[in-house]
């Protein structure tokens, strides 16, 4: 045993490894990404990024049937993608233990929505554990494999952004790898035709009853009696907030959020004068506690917010406690909205789509930032792969007059969910224009590899997808390849797509600016030539601004990487390299 400081994500990986998990699969998505990345560094394991979360869970199920304990990781919206196999695996059961880590994002720090994955556990009737710190996360990962194999079911672990990314101390243990479990062919168990599924539904009912009894006795759910005038049911990160905000309160700490222990909840309610439920974003616990016939009181001072993260301060305010005096700062912290990096290969594409007055269906990735001023290029961002499908729908509706329709999608997102969307357009003889922005990585989640660049999680020899070849194989006849760092190529490709009546796919390929440490010398503005027109600033590079005195363009030498995008859009040749020659 040794004490270490780990993120909640890393602690889940550590616990899985100690439990003898040998295979880890998933798809990167904040706040879950570090789980599989950490697992991949541990000895004697196999780990891979899959094209999407559905594939990952199916790979894990195959590995489970093959007798090996398996870990699957994803964020909350990824569980939407994996829901199809999840609901069926809940019927089939498993062979070796199968654990799925899903990380929710209360407060919507890096996602397109706020959702509560506990509802997936209840809907699929799959047990879910909910750690409240890194020590919990390690321990629950170990117990999750025991539960999975004992009850013949996948086991979910729900984290949240605070648990995933907060480092707390834990004690590690020795690894124990169980013998590989033998596989026995069982058509009625694993083949989900109606005849078998009906029988498995009966088994699922029996399992739920057994799991509920387990929830009543397991130490995952823990009663902590203190001041009995105030009792609070909570779990996950909210438990830590409650302990800080209301240290005197009695708590029922829920570590197994499905199924809940009805007898233990009723007993706890009988031991306190007033019972409250504290949880962020949703009323998962409150609704189920009320459904048991247990009275739940509202906070005495003000309601808890219906959305966003909770903090100790918010809880203190709701219960009428005096808030601590905030620390004074010497100056107001300026607002820093997110922006594309200096030298990002997506920037000129966004600027030119805006210049073309295009209706642009966006997707999930760094290029989503193209929706923000000054680029203001995107019209929509919904989910992985939606850009291409929505292009087809917009064209079916007749499009927007004088506004050509484009979809913008990244390389990893195209491999995740875009291929079938493009196939749909081809199959149904649709039109419209699609830009695949291949920056050679999965940039938004931290430069992970993907099938398009052929870089695997553990850097095994692999195959780089022939993206133009694949697009042509799907049946797209008009495929254009262009360098997104070259303004003339970007402008020409977009204009070509507008002029052609059929479906056009443009593949813009250039590495993410963060992949290379190479920097060209910072560019400078010649104030004798600059007119202050602001065209260069309109591409939204964080290295560009205005001189407060003259109103002319100004380049921050600490931020500029010398990519020349601004110089290319300047028609007055006012942006030069340090030697004084025009930087184009």
Buried (B, 14 or more C-beta within 10 A) or exposed (E): EEEBEBBBBBBBBBBBBBBBBBBBBBBBBBBBBBBBBBBBEBEEBBBBBBBBBBBBBBBBBEBBBBBBBBBBBBBBBBBBBBBEBBBBBBBBBBBBBBBBBBBBBBBBEBBBEBBBBBBBBBEBBBBBBBBBBBBBBBBBBBBBBEBBBBBBBBBBBBBBBBBBBBBBEBEBBEBEBBEEBEEEEEEBBBEBEEEBBEEBEEBBEEBBEBBBEBBBEBEBBEBBEBEEEBBBBBBBBBBBBBBEBBEEBBBBBBBBBBBBBBEBBBEBBEBBEBBBBBBBBBBBBBEBBEEEEBEBEEBEEEEBEEEEBBBBBBBBBBBEBEEEEEEEEEEEEEEEEEBBBBBBBBBBBBBBBBBBEBBBBBBBBBBBBBBBEBBBBBBBBBBBBBBBBBBBEBBEEEBEEEBBBBBBBBBBBBBBBBBEBBBBBBEEEBBBBBBBBBBBBBBBBEBBBBBBBEBBBEEEEEEEBEBBEBBBEBEBEBBBBBBBBBBEBBBBBBEBBBEBEEBBBBBBBBBBBBEEEEEBEBBBBBEEBBEBBEBBBBBBBBBBEEEEEEEBBBBEEEBBBBBBBBBBBBEEBBBBBEEEEBBB
